[in-house]
Amino acid sequence: MIGAGPGSLPRIVAEVAAARGAPLAGYLDAGPDPQPPTTPLARLGDESRLQDPAFLAAHDLVVAVQGPTRRALLEAILARGGSLPVVVHPSAILSTTATLGAGTIISAGVIVQSDARIGRFCVLNTACTVDHDNVLGDGVSISPGAHTAGHVTIGDGAFIGLGAVIIGGVIVGARATVGAGAVVVRHVPDGVTVVGNPARPLPPKPR
């Protein structure tokens, strides 16, 4: 695992790996203020190990860093020939026709339906559902209990908040944010934050 600290993602990754019977070998420090994980793991070094072809060849890597540095780390690992497995909790239900991109993390209770296409580096959190024929870009994060209907498209780097609902056929743009509990009934442009029921863009901040 790359990245540690007190955040939730390292603990979730460690627990998912253990539940699958393939516990993590250890962790690498990452970021400007590295901290050990709350889940006891052996420290294997820091990000400099990612420059070592032998280390990359010997380990599958799971990036548990959150925030803007996550995607850069993932891209760097792939560029250097590293392996980014899909990490899936055994309680998740995945259609046999769904596709999952490298480095995606799928938590307990997630459901992914038929012909859904999940991009690279996504994080699907507890008990969210992705229905049939959805297309998720790279780096999409779906919070616990959020649900999409069929034929939804979600662009790269979008964030879907806790308990949000997206109706069928809607497009959520790249880097857009859907607030917690929002009900999205129309397309969301790139980079826009929407909240409420029905979801509407946040008004601009006063200057």
Disulfide bonds with the S-S distance in Angstrom:
none
